[in-house]
Amino acid sequence: MGFLKKIFSGYVWGNLLAMAAVAALAVFLLWKGLAIYTNHGETVAVPSLTGLQESDALYTLERAGLVGIVVDSSYNKRKPTGSILAQHPEAGAKVKAGREIQLTINSAQTPTLPLPDVADNSSLREAQARLTAMGFKLGPVEYIPGDRDWVYGVKSRGRNVYPGEHVPVDVPLILQVGNNAAEEDLDGLGDDDLDLDPDVNDIEQFDDNYDLDLIDM
């Protein structure tokens, strides 16, 4: 009986209630601390950065409580050098304060690509498809004597370029293509033009003249 009285005494129940209250308070404080640490429920709208210079974009992000980081560069000759071409996340997105915003800036140098082996190795259609797929720009075709629609050379800025040479992607490439001119010129010649055998009468006349010259001597 004395043991049961101790269990159900007010002192024991008071201690249990106090322990429960302390545990509940600890859980509450832990939850609030995590919410504050992770900015739970608080978001920041990502500002529009496209077109800004890199320094201006970083300053804008800093004022918004965000962090800018340049992760890539590209080239657009219509945009100022060093300006922001793209951002991730996009403008208007809701993110937590301190979030890193990835930036792509406009490079000052024109990108180049190695020229593939298309000269004397492919037809006009094959070369055009391959070069455009790689990102090259093509100018008007330059026709030269040779097999029709066969690529004999590639020019850039007025000079011939060769496989493996790095060529700016914004400079049009000129393909030198055969126009079958040699065969067409032969086809246009008549039989008289193509008569390569000497006339028998001419040979006989030459022999007669030669014999007369010997007699006179």
Secondary structure, 3 states (H helix, E strand, C coil): CHHHHHHCCHHHHHHHHHHHHHHHHHHHHHHHHHHHHCCCCCCEECCCCCCCEHHHHHHHHHHCCCEEEEEEEECCCCCCCCEEEEEECCCCCEECCCCEEEEEEECCCCCEEECCCCCCCCEHHHHHHHHHHHCCCECCCEEECCCCCEEEEEEECCEEECCCCEEECCCCEEEEEECCHHHHHHHCCCCCCCCCCCCHHHHHHHHHHHHHHHHHC
